[in-house]
């Protein structure tokens, strides 16, 4: 997801980030919208990204959630 968000044009990246942040969008609906635009991403990847359990969150100390 982070690669897709970084490579999309800024307006599309912002729209996708809004979708990811909005609990009203299901992972399936986001998947359908992204794949309709010709991008390849899995539903589970979307779900993991939304929970901050994805590789991009684990691999970057700047993106990891902080402990309280």
N, C-alpha and C positions, 0 to 999 in steps of 0.2 A: 504494500500500500504506500509506503513512504516513497518508493521509486516512482510510482504512478503519480502521486501528489506533487513530486518535484518536477516531473517531466511534462505535466499538463500545462497548457497556457494558464496564466494567473487567474483569470476569471473562472475557468473550468475547475481548477484546483480548489479555489475558494468555495465553489458550489458543492464539490464532492466533500470537502471538509465539513461544510454545513450539514450535509446529509449524514455523515458519520457521527456528528455531534448531536443530531436530532433523534431522540428515542422514537419518534413517530415513524421513522424509516426503518423497516426491517432489513436484515442482512440480505434477504432474498430480493427485496425491492431495489436495494443498492446494487446488488449483483446484476439484476436485470437491466438497470439503467447503464451501468458501466459496460456490460457486454454488448448492449445495443449500440454503443458508440465504437465498438470494435476492439475493446481492451479485454485482456484475459486476466481474470482474478477469481479466486474461489470464494464461495460463501463462507467457508470456515476461516479463510484469511481475513475477510472483512470482520467476522465475529471476534477473532483473536485481536485484531487491531483495535477494535472498539473497547475491548477489555484491557488493553495495554499488555497483552500476553503474547505479542507477536515478536518476531525476530528483530525488527527494527527497534523496538523498545528495549529489548534485552541487550542488543549489541552496542548501543550508544549510551554512555553514562549521562548525556544531556537529555535523553528522552525517557529515562527510567523514572517511574514514579518514586517520589521520596517518601521515606517512612515518617510517621508522625512523631 
